[in-house]
Amino acid sequence: MSRGSFSPTLAGSQLLAATVSEAESPSLPEPTGAGRRFGAEWEPHTRTFMSWPARDDVWDDYLDDVRWNIAELARAIAYYEAVVLLARPEQADAAQRACGSGVQVISLPVDDLWARDTVPVFVQETGGVVGVDLNFNGWGAKQPHGEDALIGRELLSRCRIPRLRAPFVAEGGALETDGAGTLLVTASSLVNENRNPGKSREVLQAELRDTLGVEQVIWFDGVRGEDVTDAHVDCLVRFVAPGVVVLDTAFPGAAADSWSRSSEQARRVLTEAADARGHRFEVIDLPRPDPALITGDGAHFVASYANFYIANGAVFVPRFGDRKADERACGMLKEHFADRDIVPVYIDEIAAGGGGIHCATHDQPA
C-alpha cells in the first residue's frame, strides 16, 4: 500500500459526537465475573480507538515518520469502521489534517501511540459494555507515561461507559481471548514484580477470571526484560477462531534466540492444553520474514505477523518487505477470514518502536 492510497469514507461511522462528554462514568461494584464476557476481536465493533504519537523525546527524529504510519493506518481502518484518534489538545488539529475527515480526532492528553495497552479493555455485561481499566504503569515503570495512565478513567468518562478498575496491573496486548471463555497470557508480562508485586500466578489467574469473566487461563512463559512489554502475547499467539491459533515462529534457518525459544515453549503448552470448552488447539505456524529482506531496522524492530488487527470487514496485516513472507502471511489469514478483506499495511516506523498494528489499535465491541 502506497502512502496516501486510502481515501476513507465514514465507514458506518458511529462517531463520538453523541456520546463524548465530560460526565462522570457510572461506577460499578468490585469484580465478580458473574454474567461478564470478554469478546473476541472478530466480533462486531462500534469503533477503533487509536492514539497520536506525542513526544519527540521518545521518537527523536522518527516522530514525523511514525505519525505518518499512524495516519495511514487510521485512514485504512476508517474505510471499514469508525476510528476515534486521541491526541493532545495542541496536536489535535495537525492530527486531524494528517488523518483526514474520515477519522474523528478528539482532544485528550496522551503520551504515545500504544492504544492497545493504554485504552481499557471492554467486557460485555447484561447492561451493556463495561471498560476495564488495567492500571497502566508504563510497562512496569520502564517509561514515564503519566498521561497514558489516566486514559482509562478519562476516556470512559467522556464516552459515558461504566469503568471497572482491575485489581491487577496489565496491558491490553497482554490478553488474548477467543470470546468463548479462553484467555491466553504470558507470565513474563503479568507475574512480574514490575506490575504485580507479591502476586502469584494462582492469585492473578483468579483475578483475571473474575474481572474478565473468562473460564480458562492458559499461561506461556514469555520473555522477561528483553523488550519494553516483557513479551506480550499479541506478538506470540493469536486466535483466528475458537480452538484455532496462529503461532509466531522464527524465519526458517534463523539462529535460536529468546523469541524462538518462547515460541517453542508456547507450542508445547498449546499441544497439551485445552480451551474452555475442553477442545484441543489447532496450531498454525506463522513464520517471520527474512531478516535480510525487511525494509525496516532498529534494535527493537518487531517483525511478527501475529500482531495483526481484525476490524469490521477486514484484517490489517503488517507488510515488512519480504514479498514471499508477506504474501504467505496474508494468504494464511485469508483462509481463516474468507469474508474479510486482507489489507497489508506499511508500518516500519511503528515496528521500529517495538510494536505493530495490534499494539496501535483498540477495538470497542458493539
N, C-alpha and C positions, 0 to 999 in steps of 0.2 A: 504494500500500500504506500503510495507516494504521499508526501506532505500535502495537505490541503485537499485530499481526494474525497473526503466526506463532506457533503452538504446536507446536514440533517434537518429533518422536519421535527416538529414537536411530536415525536412518535407516541401517540396515545398519551400525551404529556399531561400527567396529573401534577401540575406544579404546586408548589407550597403556598401559593398566594392565599389559599383558603384556609390553610392550617397553621402557617407560621405566625406566632405572636409572642409576646413577652409573658404570657400567662404561665403560672406555675403548673407543672405536670402533676397529675393526681398521684398520690402516694399509694404504696402497696404494703401489705404485711410482709414479714420475713419469708424467704423462700420455703415452699413446702413441696413443690414438684407436682402437686395434685392438679390434674387437668391441664398441664403445661406441655407444649411440644415445640421442639427445635426443628424447624423445617429444613428441607433440602434446598440447595441453591437452584435446582432446576424447576422448582415450583414457581408460580406466577409472582412477579414483583410489582410493587407500587412504584418504586423508583430505585435508582442507584445513587448513592452518595459518593462524592469524591472530595479531595482537598487540594488546594493550590499551594505549591511549594513556596515557602515564605522567606527563608533565611539564607543569605549568602555566606554566613559563617558555617553553614552545613554543606552547601553545594559549591562554594567558591566560584570558579569561572564556568561551572556547568549549570548554573541556575537557569539561564535563558533556555538552554537546550532541554533540560528536564521539564521546564514549563511547556515547551513545545510538545514533548511527549505526552504530557498530561492533557493538554488541549486537544491533541489529535485523538487520544483515546476517548475523551469525553464526547467529542463530536461523533465518533464512530458508534459509541453506545447509544447516544441520543437518537440515532436513526431507528432504534428498536424500542427504546423505553425512555421515560423521563429521567433526566440526570440533574441532580442538585449538587453544585460545587460550592464548598465552603472556602471563603477567602477572607483574609484580614481586611478590615474596612478600607484602609489606604491602598489596598491592592485589588479591590473588587472590580473597579472599572477596567483595569488592564486585563484582569482575568476574563471578564465578560467579552471584551474585544477579541481576545485570543480564542475563546471557545465558541463565539457566535451566538446568535439568538436562539438556537436550538437547545442551549444549556441554560438552566437557571442558576445564577450565581447569587449567593446570599452572604451578607457580611457577618462573619463570626471569627474571632481570633483563632488562628491555627499556627502551628509551628512547622509542619511538614506535610507531605503528600500521603502518608500511610493510613488512609481512611479505614482499611480493613481492621487495623489494630486500635484505632482511636475512637471510631464511631461504635456505639453499643451494638451488641448482637441482639437480634429480635426473636422472641419466642411468642407463640400463639396460645392464648387462653380463651375461655368461653366468651369473655367480654371483648376480645379483640387482640391487637398486637401490644406487647409489652417490650420495652427496651431494657436490656440487662447491661448496666454499667459495670465494666470489668476492672475498674480502678487502675487504669493505665498509668504506669510509673516509669515510662521511658525504657521499657525492656530491662527492668531491673536496674534502673538508675544509670544506664550506660550513656544516655544522652539527656540533657535538660529539656523537658517538654512540658513546661508549666501550663501553657495554653492548651495543648492537646489533652492534658489530664482533666480539663474542665469540659471537654466537648460532650461527654456523655450527659452531664447534667444540663448544659446549655441547649444543646440541640433537641433533646427530648422535651424540655420545657417549651421551646419555641414551636415544636411540632404538636404539642399537647398529647404526647404519647406517655403513658404511665412509665415511671422509672423504677426499676428494681436494682438495688445495689448488691452486687455479688459479694459473698463472704470470702472471696479469694481474689488474687490479682492474676490477670491473664490478658491476652490479646485475641482479637477475632481470628487472626491467622493461625492460632494455636488450636482451633476447634474445627473439626471436620465431621459432618453428620450426613446420614442417609435419609433423614426425615422420618425414619421408622424406628427410632429409639436407640440407634447405634452411634457412638461418638468415638472418633479416633484422635489421639493426642500423643505428643512426645513428652516423656518425663523430664527431659532436659529443660523444657520451657515452662514447666509448672511445678514440679517437685524440686524447687530451686530456692536457695536462701535469698536470692536477689528479688524474688517475688513473694514467696510464701514461707517465710522463715518458721521453722519448727513444725511445719505440717507434713505429715506422711502421705504417701500415695493413697493409703486407705481413707484418710480423712478427706483429701481432695476429691477422691472418687465419689464419696458420699455427697460432698457439696456440689459437685458437677451434676450428679443425678437429681438432687433436689432443686437446684437452681434452674437447670435447663429442661428438666422433665425427661431425661434420657434414661435408658434401662441398662445398657451395656457399654462400658468404657473399655476400649482396647488401647493398651499402652505400648509405645515404641520407646526405645532408649533415647534416640535422638543424638545430638552432638552438643556438648557444653562449651561455651566460651569461644567458639571459632567464628561466629557471626553475631550480629547485634541481637538477634531474636532468640539465640540458643536453639536454633533449628526448629522453626515452626513446621507443623505437619503439612501445611498447604503447599510446601515445596517438595514434599516427600510422597505422600499418598493422598489420592483424591477419589471420591466416589463418582462414578458415572451412571450408576443405577444401584438400587438396593442389592447388596451382595456382590457387586462388581466394582473393583477399584483399579486405577492405573497407578503404577509404581515408578517413580523417578529412578532411572538406572544410569550407570556410567556409560560414556561412549565406548563402544567395543574396542578393547585393546588398551584402554587408558590404565595408567598405574593406579593401584589401590590407594585410597585415601580415606579420611574420616567419613566423607559423604557416601562413598560406595560401600563402606562397611556398615554405615547406618542403613542403607537401602537393603543390604542383605539381611541384616538383623530384622528389619521390618518384614521382609519376605518370610522369614522363619516364623515370626509371630502370626502373620496372616494365614500361613499354611496350617497352623494348629488351632486357630481361633474360630469362633462362630459369631454371627451377628445377633442382634436382639431377638430375632425370630428363630434362632437355632440353626441357621443356614451357614454352610461353609462359604468362603470367599473365592470368587474367580479373580485371579491377579493377572493383570496385563502389563507387561513391561513397556515403559515409555522412555526410550533411550535419549540421552542428551545429544546435542550436536557435536560435531568435530571441533575441538578447541582451536584447531588451526584455521578453521573457516568462518568462525563467528566474527561479526563486524564490530562488536563492542569489546571493551577491555576494562581492566581495573582489577585490583586485588579482591574486591568484594562482588565481582560480577556474578550474577545468578543466571545460569543457563538451563533452568528447569522448565520444561514444557508443562509440568504438573501445575504450575501457577497460572492456569487459565481461569477465565471468568465466564460463568453461564448467565446470560441475560434472557429476557423475553425474546424468543425467536432467533437467538444467535449464541455462539460460543466464541469468545475472543481469546486468541492463542498467540503467544509471543513468536516473533519471527527473528531468528538470530543470524541468518546469512548462510547457513549450511543448507542449500536448497533441498538436497535429498532428505535430510533430517527434518527440516521444516515441513515439507510435504508429507512425510511419513506421519508426523505428529497430527497434522490436520486430518489426514485420512483416517487415522485410528479414532480420533474423536468424532468424525463424521459417522463412523459405524455405530456409535452409541447415541448420537444426537442427529438422527437422519432427518428430523423435521425442523432442524435449525440451520441457519447459515453458519458456516465456519469462517471466521474473519481473522486473518493473520494481521498482526499489528507490530510495527517497529517500536521497540522500547529500550534501545540500547542505553540511554541515559538513566532510565528508571532501574534497569538491571545492574548498571554500574554502581548504583547506590545501595545495592543489596536486596532488591525486591523485584516484583514483577506485576503483571496485570491484576492478579487477585489481590495483591498487597495494596494496590492503589484504588480499589473499588470496594463498596459495601452495599449489599442488597437489603432493601426493606421489603418484606413479604407483603403480598396483597391481603 
